[in-house]
Amino acid sequence: MTPKERVLATLAHREPDRIPWGEHSIDYNVYEDILGRKTLVQAKFRETLAWWEGRRDEIVECVKRDRLDLIRALEMDIIFISRVPPKGYKPDPLEKLDDATYRDKAGNLYRISATTHDLMPYKRVSTPAEPPKMADLEATLGRVDGEPLTLPDESEWEAVRHMVREAGKTHFVMLMWGDISFPSFGHTDEEQLMNLALYPEECALITKIAGKRLVRGLDLLKKVALGIDGIMPCGDLGSSTGMLASPCWYREHVWPWHKAFCDKAHAMGLKVLKHCCGNTNAVEEDLAAAGYDAHEALQHSGGMDLRDLKRRVGGKMTLWSGIWHEHIILGTPADIRRDAAYAFGHAAPGGGYIMGSSHSLAVDAKRENILEMKRCRDQWGVYPINPKRFV
């Protein structure tokens, strides 16, 4: 089977020749460890500096070259790719205060994370957001259907078209896409979640506006022939301990838009592979009923047990995960083997399973653990799955 055929078979809940492997995010250190060269792909603050310096074309060339080279080197089956900024993109740099601290024009402070190396918000000076007026929200909702859909500059599809041209016949090409989780208002995640509870009527209307725009946004893909196989809407619903907001709120206000999005994407011939971190046990059947072809980033350490999920939704939605994010960074090849044996034994039989991290291949992911993932998939992930191979 080709990688594309392998993925399509498992999404159809048929057993392919072997378990597919894919990730939704891979940080720069993995490219450098496996390919043996420097890269600007997901290179954290190094990449940020490159954007500020006007090196857009260099970054995009790295994405086109290094991502495809890495996926081929590890024999992954899924190519994940996004739109890129247009030709000539050069954002204004933030003001540098010291080697780790920067300030934007509004006075908000940012620091380079010692853990992820990203430039992260550190201190905000903004006052709490005022609740929007219901009349204004209702007027906005009435205008959504008539809002013009502006096509992106053709150069924004540069990396997508490259991947389809170079590997679209053999690999499953997946376009990263926006999503809604719990739409609200505020400057921070904490403020938005608090306002969801304090202003439910306003947030219900905000959700309708965001949901309509989410579904209408797919019309952009109708206007451009990209040749992709699927899309990955990214929007988290849970934390490591449970849902970010009430499951009842999700079912009443958010789920109808998720279903409408899946229905429209399927009518366009696209698979929909949902990225959603955290503990979403309370709505897993709802996600399957919405029509998602797969759920990626199932966090076992947060209570998302593949054995239980296979029983509950395995015949309706492909499970994409299995190797603990924490073990890839902090563990040993023995930890990877235990994760693979559990996932392969409980989630892979019958198809409907894709191997991947429980989140991503992130900063500090160990080369030996990534290579052990590959070994386990290559040697243990051949169908029919036989636990006697798990040694």
Secondary structure as GFF3:
##gff-version 3
##sequence-region A 1 391
A	DSSP	alpha_helix	3	11	.	.	.	ID=ss1
A	DSSP	alpha_helix	28	35	.	.	.	ID=ss2
A	DSSP	alpha_helix	45	52	.	.	.	ID=ss3
A	DSSP	alpha_helix	56	62	.	.	.	ID=ss4
A	DSSP	pi_helix	63	67	.	.	.	ID=ss5
A	DSSP	alpha_helix	68	74	.	.	.	ID=ss6
A	DSSP	beta_strand	78	81	.	.	.	ID=ss7
A	DSSP	beta_strand	95	96	.	.	.	ID=ss8
A	DSSP	beta_strand	101	103	.	.	.	ID=ss9
A	DSSP	beta_strand	109	112	.	.	.	ID=ss10
A	DSSP	beta_strand	119	123	.	.	.	ID=ss11
A	DSSP	alpha_helix	134	143	.	.	.	ID=ss12
A	DSSP	three_ten_helix	144	146	.	.	.	ID=ss13
A	DSSP	three_ten_helix	154	157	.	.	.	ID=ss14
A	DSSP	alpha_helix	158	167	.	.	.	ID=ss15
A	DSSP	beta_strand	172	177	.	.	.	ID=ss16
A	DSSP	alpha_helix	189	198	.	.	.	ID=ss17
A	DSSP	alpha_helix	200	217	.	.	.	ID=ss18
A	DSSP	alpha_helix	219	223	.	.	.	ID=ss19
A	DSSP	beta_strand	230	233	.	.	.	ID=ss20
A	DSSP	alpha_helix	247	249	.	.	.	ID=ss21
A	DSSP	pi_helix	250	254	.	.	.	ID=ss22
A	DSSP	alpha_helix	255	267	.	.	.	ID=ss23
A	DSSP	beta_strand	271	275	.	.	.	ID=ss24
A	DSSP	three_ten_helix	281	283	.	.	.	ID=ss25
A	DSSP	alpha_helix	284	290	.	.	.	ID=ss26
A	DSSP	beta_strand	294	298	.	.	.	ID=ss27
A	DSSP	three_ten_helix	300	302	.	.	.	ID=ss28
A	DSSP	alpha_helix	306	313	.	.	.	ID=ss29
A	DSSP	beta_strand	318	323	.	.	.	ID=ss30
A	DSSP	alpha_helix	325	330	.	.	.	ID=ss31
A	DSSP	alpha_helix	333	347	.	.	.	ID=ss32
A	DSSP	beta_strand	353	357	.	.	.	ID=ss33
A	DSSP	alpha_helix	367	380	.	.	.	ID=ss34
A	DSSP	three_ten_helix	387	389	.	.	.	ID=ss35
###
